[in-house]
């Protein structure tokens, strides 16, 4: 799904921020919290789970790739609720993502896999995020990497 | 992640409970690899009590399936919750794994 333009700079209705140690054991905690919030917005159970998956994938990427598994760093997850959209930011201060990886990520590459030997074990995370979200952008500023995911809320 | 094990004839049924994700996938992967080393390669994963799975865990399941297939075995998935099934479908892995409603249907498919 391609990126959409959203009107910006009104204040969010609600905002919350989580900061966790960069340990994979914490992604579940963040994921379950995001799911619960999404279910109250309300997104459907399936949609809430898909959004949870996106956040888990993004946090996993920060821990595994940006921090190379170092558990002593921090990952920040911010949720900003607007009338028409939910913005999810996943922020780390590790090695930046190669922008090409996000650009090229596409679930369609998993559509026509002939047999089990041709099925990749890894590399679905960013593709899932791009497929589920209405907009996905990545920006590095002042040593902070921010993956911003935007999900529209049906009116 | 908890695993309870049962047998149906020569089939190993692993009943999983909890979240299957990057931090827990290794538990399941290690158990399946241990079974494969004993040439126990007919495996059912009952995931009725799994309420979340991420792409790391799915990658581990792909690795396990590849491994048991090489020994003429298979891994069948059983009792997916709707939300977990949605993730299998999103990632296209419902095309790779055979998915059944219950253990009996899965065991009859070997």
Boltz contact constraints between the chains, C-beta under 6 A:
constraints:
  - contact:
      token1: [A, 24]
      token2: [B, 22]
      max_distance: 6.0
  - contact:
      token1: [A, 24]
      token2: [B, 23]
      max_distance: 6.0
  - contact:
      token1: [A, 25]
      token2: [B, 23]
      max_distance: 6.0
  - contact:
      token1: [A, 28]
      token2: [B, 19]
      max_distance: 6.0
  - contact:
      token1: [A, 28]
      token2: [B, 21]
      max_distance: 6.0
  - contact:
      token1: [A, 45]
      token2: [B, 83]
      max_distance: 6.0
  - contact:
      token1: [A, 46]
      token2: [B, 83]
      max_distance: 6.0
  - contact:
      token1: [A, 46]
      token2: [B, 86]
      max_distance: 6.0
  - contact:
      token1: [A, 49]
      token2: [B, 83]
      max_distance: 6.0
  - contact:
      token1: [A, 53]
      token2: [B, 87]
      max_distance: 6.0
  - contact:
      token1: [A, 56]
      token2: [B, 54]
      max_distance: 6.0
  - contact:
      token1: [A, 57]
      token2: [B, 55]
      max_distance: 6.0
  - contact:
      token1: [A, 60]
      token2: [B, 22]
      max_distance: 6.0
  - contact:
      token1: [A, 110]
      token2: [B, 92]
      max_distance: 6.0
  - contact:
      token1: [A, 116]
      token2: [B, 65]
      max_distance: 6.0
  - contact:
      token1: [A, 116]
      token2: [B, 66]
      max_distance: 6.0
  - contact:
      token1: [A, 116]
      token2: [B, 69]
      max_distance: 6.0
  - contact:
      token1: [A, 119]
      token2: [B, 62]
      max_distance: 6.0
  - contact:
      token1: [A, 119]
      token2: [B, 96]
      max_distance: 6.0
  - contact:
      token1: [A, 121]
      token2: [B, 59]
      max_distance: 6.0
  - contact:
      token1: [A, 121]
      token2: [B, 62]
      max_distance: 6.0
  - contact:
      token1: [A, 121]
      token2: [B, 63]
      max_distance: 6.0
  - contact:
      token1: [A, 122]
      token2: [B, 59]
      max_distance: 6.0
  - contact:
      token1: [A, 124]
      token2: [B, 55]
      max_distance: 6.0
  - contact:
      token1: [A, 124]
      token2: [B, 91]
      max_distance: 6.0
  - contact:
      token1: [A, 125]
      token2: [B, 55]
      max_distance: 6.0
